[in-house]
């Protein structure tokens, strides 16, 4: 049977017409599904018993559910989320004093091959459906209320997978998350992170979702970036910059460059100069991210002295820079560590 959550509001109206029901019933069901994130037809209490039985006869719902739960010493929560076909993805709740952020996945595995990322070691099994993405957000919102006494404030598409490689479903999920008849969150509190696919960055700008954009950069030296992110040889930094400039022209939204500093890889003066030159081409800011080891010796060494020099030189050049503290490292929930690995 068809999952009812794959139907649009208009398609629901058409369905209710075929069984002799008024179109307003579609809006009631849509509200249960997307605003209340309900997964049981029996609990749709403003529908008659006969109507609920029709829905049970004609449709299913395949909700994602927390199968594995780990809580870090710093309050971070990692969820192993089981999908209807038995596959797993991970999502993370990241708390601070002023906000709670959901880091959500968009693919089972990943389409790309970044050498420093644990998820990239996994085979891409499939894209997540719209409802599976929304379910992650709704689950973390409930956890935020339960463990931190406040609703979810922010969402980052920085979990498993490349969001731009599941573009249609990610965009539709964002619409469900932000629309008043959905979860009602502000699009300004949502960040889509990409490793850099120029055509899709432009498409996201054209779709006018009012979300924020982050680029996983890690080097503004072409040869270095191609070495640590091999897929990027198909997408030169000049093409990515053209797309970023298009993004800013269309949206007026500053781009965030995500950047890890590794000893012996991107810790030289020429690397800093290249980043400054790249940043000056478009309104942007830099997040220096603490690297989280995944067992690859080449990337295990964080270059703290070079990171400090990056901060000094970026600030001197007038580039906004933040050093992001890693969260959830003790449960493999930190950036780059999501690989369906659980504590024994």
C-alpha atoms as a printed R data frame, in Angstrom:
    type eleno elety resid chain resno       x      y       z
1   ATOM     1    CA   UNK     A     1   0.000  0.000   0.000
2   ATOM     2    CA   UNK     A     2   1.025  3.596  -0.554
3   ATOM     3    CA   UNK     A     3   2.441  5.650   2.316
4   ATOM     4    CA   UNK     A     4  -0.079  8.442   2.815
5   ATOM     5    CA   UNK     A     5   2.751 10.875   3.534
6   ATOM     6    CA   UNK     A     6   3.825 10.753  -0.105
7   ATOM     7    CA   UNK     A     7   0.582 12.492  -1.099
8   ATOM     8    CA   UNK     A     8   0.280 16.255  -1.502
9   ATOM     9    CA   UNK     A     9  -2.643 18.157  -0.017
10  ATOM    10    CA   UNK     A    10  -4.304 18.289  -3.448
11  ATOM    11    CA   UNK     A    11  -3.848 14.545  -3.884
12  ATOM    12    CA   UNK     A    12  -5.441 13.972  -0.486
13  ATOM    13    CA   UNK     A    13  -8.399 16.096  -1.555
14  ATOM    14    CA   UNK     A    14  -8.741 14.003  -4.697
15  ATOM    15    CA   UNK     A    15  -8.675 10.821  -2.628
16  ATOM    16    CA   UNK     A    16 -11.403 12.017  -0.270
17  ATOM    17    CA   UNK     A    17 -13.489 12.982  -3.271
18  ATOM    18    CA   UNK     A    18 -13.299  9.412  -4.599
19  ATOM    19    CA   UNK     A    19 -14.729  8.030  -1.336
20  ATOM    20    CA   UNK     A    20 -17.461 10.665  -1.090
21  ATOM    21    CA   UNK     A    21 -15.914 12.797   1.645
22  ATOM    22    CA   UNK     A    22 -15.675 16.590   1.831
23  ATOM    23    CA   UNK     A    23 -12.354 18.176   0.759
24  ATOM    24    CA   UNK     A    24 -11.803 19.709   4.224
25  ATOM    25    CA   UNK     A    25 -11.058 16.214   5.517
26  ATOM    26    CA   UNK     A    26  -7.804 16.356   3.557
27  ATOM    27    CA   UNK     A    27  -6.697 19.391   5.542
28  ATOM    28    CA   UNK     A    28  -7.496 17.613   8.815
29  ATOM    29    CA   UNK     A    29  -5.402 14.580   7.864
30  ATOM    30    CA   UNK     A    30  -2.595 16.775   6.503
31  ATOM    31    CA   UNK     A    31  -2.492 18.597   9.842
32  ATOM    32    CA   UNK     A    32  -2.257 15.328  11.782
33  ATOM    33    CA   UNK     A    33   0.567 14.109   9.559
34  ATOM    34    CA   UNK     A    34   2.734 17.183   9.156
35  ATOM    35    CA   UNK     A    35   1.925 19.554  12.022
36  ATOM    36    CA   UNK     A    36   1.404 16.980  14.773
37  ATOM    37    CA   UNK     A    37   3.710 14.344  13.209
38  ATOM    38    CA   UNK     A    38   1.200 11.631  14.066
39  ATOM    39    CA   UNK     A    39   1.849  8.101  12.828
40  ATOM    40    CA   UNK     A    40  -1.437  6.371  13.664
41  ATOM    41    CA   UNK     A    41  -4.754  6.735  11.853
42  ATOM    42    CA   UNK     A    42  -6.531  5.547  15.014
43  ATOM    43    CA   UNK     A    43  -5.386  8.674  16.859
44  ATOM    44    CA   UNK     A    44  -6.939 11.077  14.325
45  ATOM    45    CA   UNK     A    45  -9.773 11.773  16.705
46  ATOM    46    CA   UNK     A    46 -11.636 14.386  14.629
47  ATOM    47    CA   UNK     A    47 -12.302 11.765  11.942
48  ATOM    48    CA   UNK     A    48 -15.164  9.293  12.088
49  ATOM    49    CA   UNK     A    49 -14.440  5.634  12.783
50  ATOM    50    CA   UNK     A    50 -15.566  4.695   9.265
51  ATOM    51    CA   UNK     A    51 -13.235  7.261   7.712
52  ATOM    52    CA   UNK     A    52 -10.308  6.064   9.785
53  ATOM    53    CA   UNK     A    53 -11.036  2.506   8.684
54  ATOM    54    CA   UNK     A    54 -10.957  3.673   5.053
55  ATOM    55    CA   UNK     A    55  -7.536  5.205   5.618
56  ATOM    56    CA   UNK     A    56  -6.267  2.045   7.303
57  ATOM    57    CA   UNK     A    57  -7.580  0.012   4.352
58  ATOM    58    CA   UNK     A    58  -6.029  2.243   1.661
59  ATOM    59    CA   UNK     A    59  -2.773  3.560   3.137
60  ATOM    60    CA   UNK     A    60   0.137  2.869   5.447
61  ATOM    61    CA   UNK     A    61   2.510  5.129   7.335
62  ATOM    62    CA   UNK     A    62   6.173  4.164   7.570
63  ATOM    63    CA   UNK     A    63   7.584  6.315  10.364
64  ATOM    64    CA   UNK     A    64  11.258  6.542  11.223
65  ATOM    65    CA   UNK     A    65  11.910  5.675  14.860
66  ATOM    66    CA   UNK     A    66  14.785  5.911  17.324
67  ATOM    67    CA   UNK     A    67  16.313  2.441  17.521
68  ATOM    68    CA   UNK     A    68  19.550  3.349  19.318
69  ATOM    69    CA   UNK     A    69  20.039  6.214  21.758
70  ATOM    70    CA   UNK     A    70  23.280  7.590  23.185
71  ATOM    71    CA   UNK     A    71  23.754 10.614  25.431
72  ATOM    72    CA   UNK     A    72  27.113 12.357  25.667
73  ATOM    73    CA   UNK     A    73  28.642 13.800  28.812
74  ATOM    74    CA   UNK     A    74  28.141 17.258  27.262
75  ATOM    75    CA   UNK     A    75  24.406 16.694  26.721
76  ATOM    76    CA   UNK     A    76  24.616 15.847  23.022
77  ATOM    77    CA   UNK     A    77  22.243 13.055  21.959
78  ATOM    78    CA   UNK     A    78  22.904 10.708  19.049
79  ATOM    79    CA   UNK     A    79  19.994  8.782  17.578
80  ATOM    80    CA   UNK     A    80  20.300  5.674  15.498
81  ATOM    81    CA   UNK     A    81  17.144  6.102  13.430
82  ATOM    82    CA   UNK     A    82  15.647  2.956  11.926
83  ATOM    83    CA   UNK     A    83  13.774  3.294   8.646
84  ATOM    84    CA   UNK     A    84  10.861  1.180   7.444
85  ATOM    85    CA   UNK     A    85  13.121 -1.059   5.333
86  ATOM    86    CA   UNK     A    86  15.504 -1.760   8.208
87  ATOM    87    CA   UNK     A    87  18.229  0.650   7.076
88  ATOM    88    CA   UNK     A    88  19.700  3.077   9.598
89  ATOM    89    CA   UNK     A    89  20.774  6.704   9.638
90  ATOM    90    CA   UNK     A    90  21.965  8.908  12.460
91  ATOM    91    CA   UNK     A    91  20.772 12.272  13.691
92  ATOM    92    CA   UNK     A    92  22.112 14.395  16.523
93  ATOM    93    CA   UNK     A    93  20.706 16.863  19.043
94  ATOM    94    CA   UNK     A    94  23.338 19.475  19.918
95  ATOM    95    CA   UNK     A    95  22.494 21.645  22.949
96  ATOM    96    CA   UNK     A    96  24.055 24.919  24.081
97  ATOM    97    CA   UNK     A    97  22.952 27.355  26.755
98  ATOM    98    CA   UNK     A    98  20.793 29.306  24.313
99  ATOM    99    CA   UNK     A    99  19.737 26.855  21.597
100 ATOM   100    CA   UNK     A   100  19.227 23.255  20.570
101 ATOM   101    CA   UNK     A   101  20.227 22.218  17.080
102 ATOM   102    CA   UNK     A   102  19.175 19.161  15.094
103 ATOM   103    CA   UNK     A   103  21.824 17.729  12.792
104 ATOM   104    CA   UNK     A   104  19.876 15.604  10.319
105 ATOM   105    CA   UNK     A   105  20.769 13.145   7.585
106 ATOM   106    CA   UNK     A   106  19.636 13.219   3.965
107 ATOM   107    CA   UNK     A   107  20.982  9.911   2.623
108 ATOM   108    CA   UNK     A   108  21.659  6.397   3.886
109 ATOM   109    CA   UNK     A   109  25.423  6.461   3.477
110 ATOM   110    CA   UNK     A   110  26.887  9.109   1.188
111 ATOM   111    CA   UNK     A   111  27.338  9.758  -2.526
112 ATOM   112    CA   UNK     A   112  30.738 11.424  -2.087
113 ATOM   113    CA   UNK     A   113  34.207 10.304  -1.021
114 ATOM   114    CA   UNK     A   114  35.693 12.867   1.385
115 ATOM   115    CA   UNK     A   115  38.633 11.041   2.949
116 ATOM   116    CA   UNK     A   116  38.256 12.603   6.400
117 ATOM   117    CA   UNK     A   117  34.576 11.681   6.886
118 ATOM   118    CA   UNK     A   118  33.355  8.424   8.423
119 ATOM   119    CA   UNK     A   119  30.046  8.567   6.561
120 ATOM   120    CA   UNK     A   120  31.910  8.602   3.236
121 ATOM   121    CA   UNK     A   121  33.233  5.142   4.097
122 ATOM   122    CA   UNK     A   122  29.695  3.816   3.922
123 ATOM   123    CA   UNK     A   123  28.084  2.766   0.683
124 ATOM   124    CA   UNK     A   124  25.232  5.025  -0.374
125 ATOM   125    CA   UNK     A   125  22.169  2.819  -0.110
126 ATOM   126    CA   UNK     A   126  19.439  5.295  -1.009
127 ATOM   127    CA   UNK     A   127  18.107  8.801  -0.556
128 ATOM   128    CA   UNK     A   128  15.865  9.555   2.390
129 ATOM   129    CA   UNK     A   129  12.211 10.232   1.689
130 ATOM   130    CA   UNK     A   130  10.620 13.546   2.661
131 ATOM   131    CA   UNK     A   131   8.831 12.063   5.671
132 ATOM   132    CA   UNK     A   132  12.016 10.359   6.895
133 ATOM   133    CA   UNK     A   133  13.795 13.704   6.989
134 ATOM   134    CA   UNK     A   134  10.879 15.420   8.724
135 ATOM   135    CA   UNK     A   135  10.646 12.573  11.248
136 ATOM   136    CA   UNK     A   136  14.246 13.191  12.344
137 ATOM   137    CA   UNK     A   137  13.409 16.818  13.071
138 ATOM   138    CA   UNK     A   138  10.205 15.986  14.943
139 ATOM   139    CA   UNK     A   139  11.992 13.327  17.024
140 ATOM   140    CA   UNK     A   140  14.739 15.736  18.036
141 ATOM   141    CA   UNK     A   141  12.203 18.458  18.821
142 ATOM   142    CA   UNK     A   142  10.553 16.082  21.301
143 ATOM   143    CA   UNK     A   143  13.946 15.221  22.805
144 ATOM   144    CA   UNK     A   144  14.807 18.922  23.112
145 ATOM   145    CA   UNK     A   145  11.590 19.523  25.045
146 ATOM   146    CA   UNK     A   146  12.137 16.458  27.232
147 ATOM   147    CA   UNK     A   147  15.822 16.897  28.066
148 ATOM   148    CA   UNK     A   148  16.321 20.662  27.756
149 ATOM   149    CA   UNK     A   149  12.861 22.102  28.437
150 ATOM   150    CA   UNK     A   150  12.702 24.052  25.203
151 ATOM   151    CA   UNK     A   151  11.671 23.439  21.603
152 ATOM   152    CA   UNK     A   152  14.178 22.825  18.855
153 ATOM   153    CA   UNK     A   153  15.629 26.138  17.633
154 ATOM   154    CA   UNK     A   154  17.902 25.258  14.689
155 ATOM   155    CA   UNK     A   155  18.395 22.621  11.999
156 ATOM   156    CA   UNK     A   156  21.548 21.809  10.051
157 ATOM   157    CA   UNK     A   157  21.675 19.405   7.120
158 ATOM   158    CA   UNK     A   158  25.118 18.190   8.128
159 ATOM   159    CA   UNK     A   159  24.383 14.571   8.993
160 ATOM   160    CA   UNK     A   160  24.859 11.553   6.774
161 ATOM   161    CA   UNK     A   161  24.811 12.204   3.031
162 ATOM   162    CA   UNK     A   162  25.143 15.120   0.628
163 ATOM   163    CA   UNK     A   163  21.869 17.126   0.707
164 ATOM   164    CA   UNK     A   164  22.335 18.391  -2.850
165 ATOM   165    CA   UNK     A   165  22.378 14.782  -4.084
166 ATOM   166    CA   UNK     A   166  18.881 14.334  -2.657
167 ATOM   167    CA   UNK     A   167  17.768 17.778  -3.688
168 ATOM   168    CA   UNK     A   168  14.076 17.260  -4.418
169 ATOM   169    CA   UNK     A   169  13.316 15.488  -1.142
170 ATOM   170    CA   UNK     A   170  15.441 17.846   0.967
171 ATOM   171    CA   UNK     A   171  13.667 20.889  -0.471
172 ATOM   172    CA   UNK     A   172  10.235 19.351   0.029
173 ATOM   173    CA   UNK     A   173  11.172 18.398   3.613
174 ATOM   174    CA   UNK     A   174  12.260 21.987   4.301
175 ATOM   175    CA   UNK     A   175   8.890 23.179   3.026
176 ATOM   176    CA   UNK     A   176   7.105 20.745   5.352
177 ATOM   177    CA   UNK     A   177   9.273 21.846   8.274
178 ATOM   178    CA   UNK     A   178   8.730 25.565   7.684
179 ATOM   179    CA   UNK     A   179   5.149 25.875   6.466
180 ATOM   180    CA   UNK     A   180   2.521 26.994   9.023
181 ATOM   181    CA   UNK     A   181   0.536 23.785   8.440
182 ATOM   182    CA   UNK     A   182   3.745 21.798   9.023
183 ATOM   183    CA   UNK     A   183   6.214 22.179  11.907
184 ATOM   184    CA   UNK     A   184   6.223 25.963  11.497
185 ATOM   185    CA   UNK     A   185   9.952 26.570  11.978
186 ATOM   186    CA   UNK     A   186  11.668 29.636  10.538
187 ATOM   187    CA   UNK     A   187  13.707 28.905   7.379
188 ATOM   188    CA   UNK     A   188  16.336 31.342   8.684
189 ATOM   189    CA   UNK     A   189  17.114 28.775  11.361
190 ATOM   190    CA   UNK     A   190  17.902 26.075   8.806
191 ATOM   191    CA   UNK     A   191  21.347 25.623   7.242
192 ATOM   192    CA   UNK     A   192  21.980 23.397   4.241
193 ATOM   193    CA   UNK     A   193  25.583 22.233   4.101
194 ATOM   194    CA   UNK     A   194  27.094 21.058   0.845
195 ATOM   195    CA   UNK     A   195  30.492 19.875  -0.316
196 ATOM   196    CA   UNK     A   196  30.046 22.052  -3.389
197 ATOM   197    CA   UNK     A   197  27.905 21.220  -6.420
198 ATOM   198    CA   UNK     A   198  27.588 24.492  -8.363
199 ATOM   199    CA   UNK     A   199  24.449 23.676 -10.357
200 ATOM   200    CA   UNK     A   200  22.557 22.678  -7.231
201 ATOM   201    CA   UNK     A   201  23.705 25.731  -5.254
202 ATOM   202    CA   UNK     A   202  22.211 27.924  -7.983
203 ATOM   203    CA   UNK     A   203  19.022 25.873  -7.970
204 ATOM   204    CA   UNK     A   204  18.696 26.304  -4.204
205 ATOM   205    CA   UNK     A   205  19.093 30.056  -4.656
206 ATOM   206    CA   UNK     A   206  16.388 30.095  -7.331
207 ATOM   207    CA   UNK     A   207  13.972 28.155  -5.123
208 ATOM   208    CA   UNK     A   208  13.978 31.036  -2.616
209 ATOM   209    CA   UNK     A   209  13.588 28.928   0.517
210 ATOM   210    CA   UNK     A   210  15.310 31.603   2.664
211 ATOM   211    CA   UNK     A   211  17.589 29.019   4.287
212 ATOM   212    CA   UNK     A   212  21.275 29.538   5.018
213 ATOM   213    CA   UNK     A   213  24.092 27.930   3.045
214 ATOM   214    CA   UNK     A   214  27.337 26.387   4.266
215 ATOM   215    CA   UNK     A   215  30.152 25.038   2.112
216 ATOM   216    CA   UNK     A   216  32.407 22.257   3.353
217 ATOM   217    CA   UNK     A   217  35.634 23.801   2.016
218 ATOM   218    CA   UNK     A   218  38.688 22.681   4.043
219 ATOM   219    CA   UNK     A   219  41.125 24.054   1.465
220 ATOM   220    CA   UNK     A   220  41.090 26.886  -1.042
221 ATOM   221    CA   UNK     A   221  44.091 25.310  -2.779
222 ATOM   222    CA   UNK     A   222  42.669 23.280  -5.658
223 ATOM   223    CA   UNK     A   223  45.190 20.439  -5.551
224 ATOM   224    CA   UNK     A   224  44.871 20.013  -1.790
225 ATOM   225    CA   UNK     A   225  41.073 20.006  -1.888
226 ATOM   226    CA   UNK     A   226  41.057 17.450  -4.690
227 ATOM   227    CA   UNK     A   227  43.356 15.225  -2.663
228 ATOM   228    CA   UNK     A   228  41.211 15.166   0.477
229 ATOM   229    CA   UNK     A   229  37.852 15.439  -1.337
230 ATOM   230    CA   UNK     A   230  38.488 13.483  -4.566
231 ATOM   231    CA   UNK     A   231  35.049 14.085  -6.098
232 ATOM   232    CA   UNK     A   232  35.784 17.820  -6.148
233 ATOM   233    CA   UNK     A   233  37.993 17.524  -9.216
234 ATOM   234    CA   UNK     A   234  34.697 17.652 -11.154
235 ATOM   235    CA   UNK     A   235  33.773 20.939  -9.493
236 ATOM   236    CA   UNK     A   236  36.621 23.495  -9.629
237 ATOM   237    CA   UNK     A   237  36.759 26.152  -6.935
238 ATOM   238    CA   UNK     A   238  36.206 28.824  -9.596
239 ATOM   239    CA   UNK     A   239  32.881 27.197 -10.580
240 ATOM   240    CA   UNK     A   240  31.866 26.881  -6.949
241 ATOM   241    CA   UNK     A   241  32.693 30.544  -6.341
242 ATOM   242    CA   UNK     A   242  30.591 31.588  -9.323
243 ATOM   243    CA   UNK     A   243  27.679 29.631  -7.809
244 ATOM   244    CA   UNK     A   244  28.251 31.209  -4.387
245 ATOM   245    CA   UNK     A   245  28.255 34.686  -5.885
246 ATOM   246    CA   UNK     A   246  25.004 33.822  -7.652
247 ATOM   247    CA   UNK     A   247  23.620 32.590  -4.321
248 ATOM   248    CA   UNK     A   248  24.481 35.842  -2.577
249 ATOM   249    CA   UNK     A   249  23.106 37.974  -5.406
250 ATOM   250    CA   UNK     A   250  19.804 36.073  -5.308
251 ATOM   251    CA   UNK     A   251  19.403 35.669  -1.545
252 ATOM   252    CA   UNK     A   252  21.541 38.297   0.189
253 ATOM   253    CA   UNK     A   253  22.555 35.534   2.618
254 ATOM   254    CA   UNK     A   254  26.191 35.295   3.740
255 ATOM   255    CA   UNK     A   255  27.905 31.954   3.051
256 ATOM   256    CA   UNK     A   256  29.608 29.976   5.812
257 ATOM   257    CA   UNK     A   257  32.835 28.162   4.950
258 ATOM   258    CA   UNK     A   258  33.401 25.069   7.085
259 ATOM   259    CA   UNK     A   259  37.074 24.393   7.566
260 ATOM   260    CA   UNK     A   260  39.196 21.881   9.501
261 ATOM   261    CA   UNK     A   261  42.919 22.480   9.937
262 ATOM   262    CA   UNK     A   262  45.110 19.381   9.737
263 ATOM   263    CA   UNK     A   263  48.805 19.094  10.454
264 ATOM   264    CA   UNK     A   264  50.792 18.598   7.275
265 ATOM   265    CA   UNK     A   265  47.779 19.022   4.996
266 ATOM   266    CA   UNK     A   266  46.462 22.598   5.082
267 ATOM   267    CA   UNK     A   267  48.489 24.266   7.855
268 ATOM   268    CA   UNK     A   268  50.919 26.320   5.765
269 ATOM   269    CA   UNK     A   269  50.959 30.080   5.188
270 ATOM   270    CA   UNK     A   270  49.962 29.570   1.557
271 ATOM   271    CA   UNK     A   271  46.817 27.747   2.717
272 ATOM   272    CA   UNK     A   272  45.806 30.688   4.893
273 ATOM   273    CA   UNK     A   273  46.462 33.172   2.102
274 ATOM   274    CA   UNK     A   274  44.416 31.089  -0.344
275 ATOM   275    CA   UNK     A   275  41.465 31.002   2.073
276 ATOM   276    CA   UNK     A   276  41.581 34.760   2.623
277 ATOM   277    CA   UNK     A   277  41.667 35.349  -1.133
278 ATOM   278    CA   UNK     A   278  38.696 33.005  -1.602
279 ATOM   279    CA   UNK     A   279  36.675 34.635   1.184
280 ATOM   280    CA   UNK     A   280  37.169 38.100  -0.300
281 ATOM   281    CA   UNK     A   281  35.283 37.093  -3.449
282 ATOM   282    CA   UNK     A   282  31.887 36.823  -1.741
283 ATOM   283    CA   UNK     A   283  30.357 37.929   1.588
284 ATOM   284    CA   UNK     A   284  31.225 35.050   3.873
285 ATOM   285    CA   UNK     A   285  32.410 33.886   7.260
286 ATOM   286    CA   UNK     A   286  34.600 30.971   8.330
287 ATOM   287    CA   UNK     A   287  33.810 28.309  10.902
288 ATOM   288    CA   UNK     A   288  36.995 26.557  12.000
289 ATOM   289    CA   UNK     A   289  35.764 23.126  13.044
290 ATOM   290    CA   UNK     A   290  37.617 20.889  15.457
291 ATOM   291    CA   UNK     A   291  38.405 17.654  13.644
292 ATOM   292    CA   UNK     A   292  37.012 14.454  15.059
293 ATOM   293    CA   UNK     A   293  39.232 11.423  14.381
294 ATOM   294    CA   UNK     A   294  37.747  8.450  12.528
295 ATOM   295    CA   UNK     A   295  40.808  6.216  12.711
296 ATOM   296    CA   UNK     A   296  42.525  7.556   9.594
297 ATOM   297    CA   UNK     A   297  46.075  8.454  10.695
298 ATOM   298    CA   UNK     A   298  46.529 10.985   7.919
299 ATOM   299    CA   UNK     A   299  43.875 13.218   9.487
300 ATOM   300    CA   UNK     A   300  44.291 12.419  13.170
301 ATOM   301    CA   UNK     A   301  46.509 15.384  13.954
302 ATOM   302    CA   UNK     A   302  44.807 18.716  14.545
303 ATOM   303    CA   UNK     A   303  47.142 21.617  13.891
304 ATOM   304    CA   UNK     A   304  46.265 23.853  16.855
305 ATOM   305    CA   UNK     A   305  49.069 26.355  16.281
306 ATOM   306    CA   UNK     A   306  48.069 26.711  12.636
307 ATOM   307    CA   UNK     A   307  44.414 27.037  13.636
308 ATOM   308    CA   UNK     A   308  45.340 29.923  15.937
309 ATOM   309    CA   UNK     A   309  47.312 31.518  13.114
310 ATOM   310    CA   UNK     A   310  44.304 31.125  10.794
311 ATOM   311    CA   UNK     A   311  42.218 33.077  13.318
312 ATOM   312    CA   UNK     A   312  44.799 35.867  13.597
313 ATOM   313    CA   UNK     A   313  45.291 36.231   9.851
314 ATOM   314    CA   UNK     A   314  41.603 35.999   8.982
315 ATOM   315    CA   UNK     A   315  40.706 38.615  11.560
316 ATOM   316    CA   UNK     A   316  43.545 40.838  10.346
317 ATOM   317    CA   UNK     A   317  42.124 40.520   6.819
318 ATOM   318    CA   UNK     A   318  38.659 41.491   8.036
319 ATOM   319    CA   UNK     A   319  37.129 38.023   7.610
320 ATOM   320    CA   UNK     A   320  34.699 36.921  10.312
321 ATOM   321    CA   UNK     A   321  35.921 33.682  11.872
322 ATOM   322    CA   UNK     A   322  34.566 31.436  14.619
323 ATOM   323    CA   UNK     A   323  36.208 28.426  16.247
324 ATOM   324    CA   UNK     A   324  33.549 25.770  16.743
325 ATOM   325    CA   UNK     A   325  33.954 23.477  19.726
326 ATOM   326    CA   UNK     A   326  33.305 19.836  18.946
327 ATOM   327    CA   UNK     A   327  30.336 18.225  20.706
328 ATOM   328    CA   UNK     A   328  29.482 14.589  21.311
329 ATOM   329    CA   UNK     A   329  32.886 13.172  20.481
330 ATOM   330    CA   UNK     A   330  32.672 10.545  23.246
331 ATOM   331    CA   UNK     A   331  29.707  8.885  21.473
332 ATOM   332    CA   UNK     A   332  30.962  9.364  17.889
333 ATOM   333    CA   UNK     A   333  28.307 12.034  17.344
334 ATOM   334    CA   UNK     A   334  30.615 14.865  16.332
335 ATOM   335    CA   UNK     A   335  31.095 16.337  12.885
336 ATOM   336    CA   UNK     A   336  32.352 13.742  10.405
337 ATOM   337    CA   UNK     A   337  31.867 10.784  12.752
338 ATOM   338    CA   UNK     A   338  28.380  9.600  11.804
339 ATOM   339    CA   UNK     A   339  28.766  6.038  10.575
340 ATOM   340    CA   UNK     A   340  26.094  4.002  12.414
341 ATOM   341    CA   UNK     A   341  28.627  3.145  15.107
342 ATOM   342    CA   UNK     A   342  27.328  2.584  18.628
343 ATOM   343    CA   UNK     A   343  28.980  2.090  21.977
344 ATOM   344    CA   UNK     A   344  29.425 -1.496  23.105
